[in-house]
Amino acid sequence: MPDSLPASRPPLLRLLVLLTLGAVTIALWYLTSYLLRDMGQVRWYPESQGCQLSAGPCMAELGDQRQLTLDLGVRGEIRALQRMPLEVSLQGVKAERVMVDFVGRDMDMGLHRYPLSLEADGRYRGEAQIPICTETVMPWRARVVIETADGKLGSGFDFEVRGGGP
């Protein structure tokens, strides 16, 4: 019976295995993030000019006598970690599902998606919260995505959040 132990893997091979596993993990994270956002299949429409979500609801024309209105339920300064009652009103659109995504405009802050529920008055409602950031003032974009039988429609609304960093 031999007394020798099996040879261990060389350190370079272990390093290459770890680097490969890290690359695969990052690729899977990116693919999952991309598929969850699913934004390539949305027909985007511009928001109305000059609208400030911190002052009240903002509207976007979706063509063919259709429109959406987004209200964050906040008047005045929008702050990080503040709970906001989201409300989306639709005209001329029969939605199967409505959701609002918050994305950092200048910095990737991850996916912050909030599905809304249809209420008895025909409006879609939910609650959202903007995460804290290292910046004192952080520019965000609220993207409203409406799933219909004919595809997805959407519009985005810019706003700023205070209370992140020093």
Sequence and secondary structure as in RCSB ss.txt:
>XXXX:A:sequence
MPDSLPASRPPLLRLLVLLTLGAVTIALWYLTSYLLRDMGQVRWYPESQGCQLSAGPCMAELGDQRQLTLDLGVR
GEIRALQRMPLEVSLQGVKAERVMVDFVGRDMDMGLHRYPLSLEADGRYRGEAQIPICTETVMPWRARVVIETAD
GKLGSGFDFEVRGGGP
>XXXX:A:secstr
          HHHHHHHHHHHHHHHHHHHHHHHHHHH GGGEEEE B TT  TTTS EEEE STT EEEEE S  
S  BTT EEEEEEEEES   SEEEEEEEESSS    EEEEEEE TTS EEEEEE    SSSEEEEEEEEEEEETT
EEEEEEEEEEEE S  
